[in-house]
Amino acid sequence: MAVALVTGATSGIGRAGAIALAEAGWQVFGSGRDPDRGRELAEELGRRGDFIDADLAESGVPQALVDSVVERAGGLDLLVNNAGLHALATVDEVTEESYDALMDVNLRAAVLLAGAAVRAMRERGGGTIVNVSSEAGLVAVPGQAVYDISKAGLVMLTRTIAVDHAADGIRAVSICPGTTRTPLVDAAIASAPDPAAHERWLQERRPLGRLGRPEEIAAAIVFVASEQAAFMTGTEVVLDGGYTAA
């Protein structure tokens, strides 16, 4: 059975992705920082996977997480870099502390996890790395400078993995969701000066006139990880309701 590691798997896109991969036949290990929600995920996965408690901002955790999956399952075939934080701030409002807190999870951990995954996948003859970026990695969404920067970094991480490790049999794809109804997005909406107006703005900015659903993004993750997408690497799959086309 092919083995997948999904970070940020206790809610939103990560949880939906972990469950969808398990339903598609993967053995799934989901990681996160909330043990209670982790237990709920493990119960949902049943024999198809398990939860690993991990704070990706801590030193050494990305490598240890991959090592744990390899030790328990015998290898790693798919990494879904989904864990992320969100913050609203323009560049003149960013502090060193807020920058480090977001980038440590959104980009630093993703790079280190990818490196550990490449080393593990090389032993298996290949694999796939899916980086969950965002429409904000393709165009600047106002008022969230560091988040935008981190998501753009994931797009370039995907491209460098694809170029550097194709000979190792490793593919990399960015998933770029538009604003999706997840706890992270709900919190971002709630933190806006006028939450109702901010939510309307998010919906009205996209031609389809609504926010995405986690299950829609999960379906794309399952597809790009499958053999049906074996010729896809170094590119972005955009699911944003038409936002970046307008």
N, C-alpha and C positions, 0 to 999 in steps of 0.2 A: 504494500500500500504506500502511495506517495505521501510524503510528510510535509506539512505546512506549519509555519510560525506566523501568527498574526499579532502585531502589537496594538495596544489600545483596544483590546477586544472585549472590554466589559460593557460597552455601550455604543450606540450610534452605528456608524459605518463599519467599525471594527467588529462589533458583535454580529451584525448582519452578515458580514463577509465570512466570519468564522463558521457560522451556522450553515451558510450556503455552500461553502467549500466541503464541510462535513457531509452535507446531503449529496454533494457531487462525487463522494467517494474518497476524499482526502482524510488522512489522520491529521487532526488539527490541534495545535497547541496555541492557546490564546494567552497573552500576557497583559498585565495591567497592575494598577496600584490599589485597587479596591477589592480586598479579599471576599467581602460579602457578595458583591456582584460577580466576582470570579467563581465562587461556589455555584451561583445560579447558572453561569455559563457552562461550567463543568457538568452540571446535571443535565443541561440541554444537550450537550455534546454526547454524553453517555460514553459508550465504548469507542466512539469515533474520535475522542480527543480528551484534552484536560486543560486546566488553567495553571499558569505559573505566575506567582506574585513577583513583580519586578518593577523597580523604580529606575527608569532608563536614564534619569539625570545623575544617578550615582556612578562614581568611577568604577570601571570594570564590569558593570552589569550587562552591557550589550554582548560582550564576548561570553560572559558566564551564561547568559540566556541561551545563546546558540549552542554552547557546549552542553547545556542541560538537555536540550531537545535531541541533539545527536546521541548523547548517552542513553536516553530513554527510548528513542525510536530507531537508532542505528544510522541515522543520516538526516539530511535536510534537502528538500527539493524545491520549496517555495518559501520565500520571505515576503510578507506584506508589511511594509513600513507604513503603519497607519497612525501610530500614537502622535498626538499633537496637542498643543495649547493655543489659545487665541487671546489676543489683547487688542484693545482699541487705543491707538495713540498715533499721532503724527510724529515725524522724525524729531521735531523740536521738543516733544514731550517725553521721549524715550530716555529712561535712565539706564545706567550700567546694569543695575540689578534686574530690571524688567527685561532688558535685552538678553542677558545671560540665561534667565529662567526659561524664556521661550525658545531660544536657539539651542539650548542644551538638549531639549526634548525633540523639537521639530526637525533639526538638521544634524547636530553633532551626533546624537544617538543613531539617527538613520544612517549616517556615513559609517559609523563604527559597526553597526549591525550588518550593513552590506558587506563590509570587509570580512567580518567573521563568517557570513553566509557564503561568500565566494570561496573562502578556504575550505569550508565544509562541502560545498557543492562540487568543487573540483574533484574531491574524492569519489563522488558519485557519478562523475562523467557529465555533469551539467545541472542546470536548474533555472529557476526564474525568480527575479526580484521585481516586485510591484511596489512602486512608491506612490502613496496616496498624496498627491499634490492638491491642486485647487485651481479654479478659474483665476484665483488671486496669484497663481504662479505664472499666469500668461498675460494678464492685464492688471494694472494697479487699481485695487479697490480702495477708495478714499478712506482715510482715517485709521488704517491698520498697517502702518509701515513695516514693522518688523515681521509680522505675520506674512505679508506679501513677499518680503525678501526671503523668508525661510522656505516658502512654497516654490518660489522661483529656483532656489537652490536645489530642491528635490528634482525638478525637471532636468537640471544640468547633471545631477548625480546619475539619473537614469541614462542620459546620453553617454556619460563617461564609462559607466559600467558596460553598456552595449558595445562601445568601441574597444574597450580594453580587454573584455572577457568573452567575446564571441568565440574565440578559438578554444575556450574552455567549455564550450557548450552552454554558456549562461546567457539568457536573455534578460532584458530589463525594459519595463514599460511604466510610464506614468499614468495614473488615473487622475483626471482633473475634474472633480465634481463642482457643480455650482452649489450655491447655498442649499443645504440639505437639512431637513428637520431632525436634528440630533440634539442631545443635551448640551453640547458645546455651542451650537448655534442658538439654542434657546437662551443660554446664559449670555451670549453676546448681545442678543436682542434686548434682554432684560437690563443690560448694563448701559444701554443707549439713553441719552437724555429724554427721549420720547419713544418708548419701546414700540407702541402701536404704529407710529409713523415710520419707524425704522423697518418694521416688518413689511409694511405696505411698500416701502421703497425697494426692499429686496425683491419682492414679488413682481412689482411693476417694471423693474429694470430688465426683465427677461421676456422674450416674445411669448413663451408658453404661459406666462402669468402666474406661475406658482413656484414653490420651492420643491426640491427633489426629495425622494424617499430613500432611506438607507438601503432598502431591498433592491432598488434600481442600480445603485452603485455596486452593491454586492454581486449582482448578476454580471456586471462588467469585469469585476475581479476574477470571477470564476472563468469567464471566457478567455481573458488574456493569459490565464495560467494553464489553459488547456492545450492539447495538441492541435486543436483547430486554429490556434493563433501562433503556430510554431515558426512562422516567417515574420512575425511582428517583434521588433526590438528597437530600442532607442527612440521611441516616439511617444506621443500623448494620445490618450483616449479621453475625449472631453464630453462630459454629461452635465450641461449647464443650462438647459432650457433655452438655448440660443443666445445666452448673455454675451459671449465673446464674438458672436456673428453680427450683432446689432451695431 
